[in-house]
Amino acid sequence: MVAPAYRTADATVSAYNAAAVTLSDSTELLPTRALYIGGDGDLKVTMAYGAEVTFVGLNAGSILPIQVLKCWETDSTATNIVALY
C-alpha cells in the first residue's frame, strides 16, 4: 500500500514547485507543502487529512506550512495565494 502524499517523509523538505491558487469550493489541489498568502484576509481550507478550517486574519507575505487539498472560495477573503509543492 502506498502512503498518501501527506504521510511521506519528503513532505517535510522545502518546496520544489509553485502554482497560483484559484479559490474554489469544488476544485481539489495536489497536497501542498505550504501556502503563500499575498493579500490580507481569511482563508478556509480543507487540510490533507480532511478537516475544514478557516484561518482568520492572515497577513500579506505570510507562509503557512500546511498541507491542504482545497482552498475554498466561500468564507475566504485572502488574495494572491500561491501553493508551494
Backbone as a ProteinNet text record, in pm:
[ID]
protein_1_A
[PRIMARY]
MVAPAYRTADATVSAYNAAAVTLSDSTELLPTRALYIGGDGDLKVTMAYGAEVTFVGLNAGSILPIQVLKCWETDSTATNIVALY
[TERTIARY]
84.1	0	88.1	58.7	134.7	76.1	162.7	117.5	70.4	-36.1	-78.1	35.3	35	144.1	173.1	70.9	92.3	157.3	169.6	228	371.4	424.6	559.2	664.6	783.3	891.6	929	921.9	965.4	866.3	753.9	659.3	716.3	830.3	890.8	1003.4	1042.3	1150.8	1096.3	1185.9	1144.5	1068.4	1000.3	918.3	1005.2	951.6	1021	942.8	818.2	734.2	632.5	570	467.8	364.9	242.6	136.1	35.3	-13.6	-117.3	-242	-310.1	-431.4	-553.1	-647.9	-778.1	-872.5	-926	-1017.6	-1138.8	-1177.6	-1288.6	-1348.3	-1480.8	-1548.6	-1553.4	-1504.9	-1513.3	-1379.3	-1286.6	-1160.5	-1063.1	-1008.7	-908.3	-769.1	-675	-534.4	-460	-340.9	-249.9	-211	-179.2	-142.1	-24.2	-41.2	62.5	162	277.3	373.1	346.8	299	271.8	189.3	137	66.1	129.6	151.6	195	71	55.5	-59.4	-12	-59.8	-15.8	-91.7	-218.7	-300.8	-376.2	-384.8	-450.8	-589.3	-627.9	-764.3	-773.3	-889	-916.7	-906.8	-876	-867.2	-924.7	-1027.9	-1084.5	-1018.4	-972.7	-905.2	-958.2	-934.4	-950.6	-810.7	-778.3	-645.7	-629	-505.9	-476.6	-544.1	-571.5	-636	-787.9	-840.1	-983.9	-1052.6	-987.3	-1050.4	-1066.3	-1179.9	-1202.7	-1179.5	-1099.6	-1067.4	-1051.9	-1087.8	-1068.5	-960.6	-855.8	-750.7	-793	-807.4	-862.5	-749.9	-756.7	-663.9	-523.1	-510.1	-376.5	-319.1	-189.3	-121.4	-55.7	-54.9	14.4	159.9	211.8	350.4	371.3	262.9	272.9	291.9	364.8	373.5	317.3	213.8	152.9	209.1	282	339.4	235.3	134.2	23.1	0.6	-43.5	-74.4	-225.1	-266.6	-409.6	-446.3	-574.5	-630.3	-722.5	-771.3	-865.5	-853.5	-861.7	-872.9	-1009.2	-1097.9	-1237.5	-1256.9	-1350.4	-1391	-1483.9	-1575	-1665.8	-1586.3	-1613.7	-1551	-1404.9	-1352.4	-1212.6	-1207.2	-1121	-1100.7	-954.8	-863.7	-721.4	-704.9	-603.7	-582.9	-440	-420.3	-287.3	-219.7	-292.2	-242.4	-162.5	-50.7	36.1	55.3	29.3	54.3	200.2	265.7	404.1	405.2	473.7	478.1	618.3
-118.3	0	123.9	219.1	343	444	508.5	609.7	734	799.4	926.2	1027.2	1123.6	1219.9	1291.4	1322.7	1397.3	1314	1186	1098	1058.4	1102	1060.9	1151.5	1098.8	1174.1	1297.7	1292	1406.8	1521.6	1504.7	1614.5	1720.2	1693	1788.5	1868.9	1840.7	1915.5	2041.6	2129.4	2256.8	2236.7	2341.7	2337	2319.5	2248.6	2227.8	2285.6	2332.4	2388.4	2481.2	2563.7	2656.1	2680.2	2715.8	2745.5	2839.7	2934.4	3024.3	2943	2982.2	2913.3	2995.2	2930.7	2990.6	2933.7	3021.3	2975.5	2909.3	2793	2717.1	2627.1	2617	2527.8	2384	2359.8	2225.4	2168.2	2251.8	2203.4	2165.6	2043.8	1999.5	2019.5	2044.9	2060.3	1931.3	1917.7	1815.5	1859.1	1768.4	1810.1	1907.5	2021.2	2124.3	2100.2	2165	2169.9	2293.8	2400	2526.5	2614.4	2723.5	2824.9	2960.6	3037.5	3176.3	3263.1	3357.6	3447.4	3583.8	3625.8	3752.1	3873.3	3854.5	3966.7	3932.3	4028.4	4010	3947.7	3871.5	3819.5	3686.2	3624.3	3492.8	3387.3	3264.9	3157	3029.2	2976.7	2847.6	2741.2	2633.1	2524.9	2389.5	2289.8	2150.4	2095	2053.4	2000.1	1862.9	1820.2	1694.7	1574.3	1581.9	1470.1	1484.4	1594.6	1609.2	1715.1	1769.3	1871.6	2002.1	2068.2	2200.6	2302.6	2405.5	2507.5	2641.9	2749.4	2884.1	2953.8	2998.4	3077.8	3223.7	3288.8	3424	3525.4	3636.3	3747.2	3723.1	3654.1	3629.6	3759.2	3776	3894.6	3866.4	3968.2	3956.7	3920.9	3830.7	3788.3	3668.4	3618.3	3502.3	3373.8	3280.4	3144.6	3052.2	2978.4	2881.5	2744	2681.3	2549.1	2439.6	2439.8	2345.2	2267.9	2144.5	2059.1	2061.4	2117	2130.2	2066.1	2030.5	1975.2	2073.1	2174.3	2268.8	2403.5	2509.8	2646.8	2697.3	2714.4	2747	2892.4	2912.9	3048.6	3103.2	3017.6	3055.3	3080.5	3189.3	3226.7	3268	3284.6	3326.3	3466.8	3549.6	3686.3	3715.5	3625.8	3641.7	3634.2	3701.3	3707	3669.2	3649.2	3619.6	3503.8	3393.4	3274.9	3188.4	3139.2	3051.4	2921.1	2809.5	2677.7	2641.8	2597.1	2551.6	2400.2	2335.9	2189.4	2139.2
0	0	0	-86.4	-96.2	1.2	79.2	175.2	101.5	149.5	89.9	95.1	4.3	-5.9	125.1	202.1	325.3	435	415.4	516.7	484.1	370.9	332.6	395.4	412.3	474.8	393.6	260.6	181.7	187.3	255.1	272.9	366.5	428.8	521.7	459.4	337.1	273.4	207.4	165.7	107.5	-24.1	-65.9	-186.7	-311.2	-409.6	-536.6	-653.5	-627.7	-732.9	-669	-751.2	-702.2	-810.5	-767.8	-862.7	-797.9	-876.6	-827.3	-793.7	-687.6	-644.4	-682.9	-748.1	-772.7	-668.6	-583.6	-479.9	-544	-491.7	-548.8	-442	-443	-349.5	-400.6	-522.4	-578.5	-625.4	-668.1	-722.3	-611.8	-620.6	-524.4	-581.7	-491.4	-525.7	-495	-551.2	-501.3	-361	-270.9	-134.9	-137.8	-73.4	-72.4	40	29.1	140.4	224.6	157.5	225.2	132	187.9	110	137.2	31.4	43.5	32.7	124.5	125.6	77.1	-40.4	-98.6	-50.3	-11.1	33.4	160.3	252	381.4	369.3	472.2	478	548.9	534.2	592	482.3	520.6	422.9	480.6	413.9	450.4	364.7	428.9	357.9	403.3	320.1	360.6	376.7	497.8	527.1	459.7	445.3	376.1	440.4	569.9	637.8	641.7	581	564	647.3	748.4	832.2	754.6	774.4	718.1	828.3	797.4	897.1	826.8	897.2	845.2	926.1	858.1	919.7	908.6	1022	1027.9	1048.7	973.8	993.3	943.2	832.2	775.2	719	731.9	680.3	546.5	459.8	331.6	355.8	274.5	285.8	377.1	436.4	525.3	446	505.9	452.9	559.5	522.8	612.8	579.4	668.9	641.4	665.1	580.3	595.7	467.3	482.4	368	347.4	234.4	206.9	73.9	62.7	-61.1	-131.1	-56.8	-115.9	-46.9	-126.7	-77.5	-121.9	-25.7	-52.9	-95.1	-189.1	-225	-116.1	-67.9	39.2	166.7	233	360.7	348	227.9	209.5	153.3	212	162.4	129.8	167.7	134.9	-17.1	-70	-214.7	-251.6	-380.4	-437.2	-364.2	-354.2	-284.4	-380.6	-331.7	-412	-335.3	-402.6	-344.5	-366.6	-261	-269.3	-259	-351.9	-357.3	-335.9
[MASK]
+++++++++++++++++++++++++++++++++++++++++++++++++++++++++++++++++++++++++++++++++++++

